């Protein structure tokens, strides 16, 4: 991850819109715990972004942050 601002994440020079109700998980030692956007900013060197909704928006529904 290159940068993160409220509602936006930059990966490989591309900005991604994050939904207001996006689920954020922190992966640590093979276990997932619920997280928040502050975790993305603090541990966000490695992130996975998922858009799983059927809406016509290209925006992030789930974020997994490796700690």
C-alpha contacts under 8 A as a table, 3 or more apart, distances in Angstrom:
res1	aa1	res2	aa2	distance
1	X	4	X	7.79
1	X	9	X	7.39
1	X	10	X	6.05
1	X	11	X	4.63
1	X	12	X	7.03
1	X	44	X	5.95
1	X	45	X	5.26
1	X	46	X	6.22
1	X	47	X	6.51
2	X	9	X	7.79
2	X	10	X	5.31
2	X	11	X	5.32
2	X	12	X	6.68
2	X	13	X	7.17
2	X	45	X	7.75
3	X	9	X	5.97
3	X	10	X	4.97
3	X	11	X	7.22
3	X	41	X	7.73
4	X	7	X	7.92
4	X	8	X	5.78
4	X	9	X	4.45
4	X	10	X	6.07
4	X	40	X	7.47
4	X	41	X	6.00
5	X	8	X	5.15
5	X	9	X	6.40
6	X	37	X	7.62
7	X	17	X	5.92
7	X	18	X	4.84
7	X	19	X	6.83
7	X	20	X	7.06
8	X	15	X	6.46
8	X	16	X	5.54
8	X	17	X	4.83
8	X	18	X	5.57
9	X	15	X	5.59
9	X	16	X	5.21
9	X	17	X	6.76
9	X	18	X	7.22
10	X	13	X	6.03
10	X	14	X	5.34
10	X	15	X	4.30
10	X	16	X	6.20
11	X	14	X	5.32
11	X	15	X	6.51
11	X	16	X	7.79
16	X	59	X	6.45
16	X	60	X	6.95
17	X	58	X	7.56
17	X	59	X	4.94
17	X	60	X	6.13
18	X	22	X	6.59
18	X	59	X	5.52
18	X	60	X	4.59
18	X	61	X	6.74
19	X	22	X	5.11
19	X	59	X	6.20
19	X	60	X	5.82
19	X	61	X	5.96
21	X	61	X	7.47
22	X	60	X	6.78
22	X	61	X	4.59
22	X	62	X	5.42
22	X	63	X	7.27
23	X	34	X	7.87
23	X	35	X	7.95
23	X	61	X	6.31
23	X	62	X	4.76
23	X	63	X	6.29
24	X	34	X	6.11
24	X	35	X	5.06
24	X	36	X	5.67
24	X	37	X	7.24
24	X	62	X	5.84
24	X	63	X	4.75
24	X	64	X	5.96
24	X	65	X	7.62
25	X	32	X	6.08
25	X	33	X	5.54
25	X	34	X	4.66
25	X	35	X	4.91
25	X	36	X	7.56
25	X	62	X	7.84
25	X	63	X	6.22
25	X	64	X	4.83
25	X	65	X	6.21
26	X	32	X	5.52
26	X	33	X	5.32
26	X	34	X	6.25
26	X	35	X	5.68
26	X	39	X	7.49
26	X	64	X	5.78
26	X	65	X	4.78
26	X	66	X	5.90
26	X	67	X	6.54
27	X	30	X	6.24
27	X	31	X	5.56
27	X	32	X	4.61
27	X	33	X	6.72
27	X	64	X	6.74
27	X	65	X	5.94
27	X	66	X	4.77
27	X	67	X	5.99
28	X	31	X	5.39
28	X	32	X	6.51
28	X	66	X	6.27
28	X	67	X	5.35
35	X	39	X	6.18
36	X	39	X	5.48
36	X	40	X	6.95
37	X	40	X	5.00
37	X	41	X	6.50
38	X	41	X	5.12
38	X	42	X	6.14
39	X	42	X	4.99
39	X	43	X	5.66
39	X	44	X	7.12
39	X	65	X	7.52
40	X	43	X	5.54
40	X	44	X	4.65
40	X	47	X	7.83
40	X	65	X	6.24
41	X	44	X	5.50
43	X	46	X	7.55
43	X	65	X	6.68
43	X	66	X	6.88
43	X	67	X	5.54
44	X	47	X	5.80
44	X	65	X	5.87
44	X	66	X	7.09
44	X	67	X	7.70
45	X	65	X	7.96
45	X	66	X	7.59
46	X	65	X	6.10
46	X	66	X	5.53
46	X	67	X	7.88
47	X	63	X	6.84
47	X	64	X	5.58
47	X	65	X	4.61
47	X	66	X	6.27
48	X	63	X	5.74
48	X	64	X	5.11
48	X	65	X	6.66
49	X	60	X	6.09
49	X	61	X	7.64
49	X	62	X	5.99
49	X	63	X	4.84
49	X	64	X	6.67
50	X	60	X	5.51
50	X	61	X	5.82
50	X	62	X	5.04
50	X	63	X	6.40
51	X	58	X	6.89
51	X	59	X	5.96
51	X	60	X	4.78
51	X	61	X	5.07
51	X	62	X	6.76
52	X	60	X	7.92
52	X	61	X	6.29
52	X	62	X	7.79
53	X	61	X	7.09
60	X	63	X	7.19
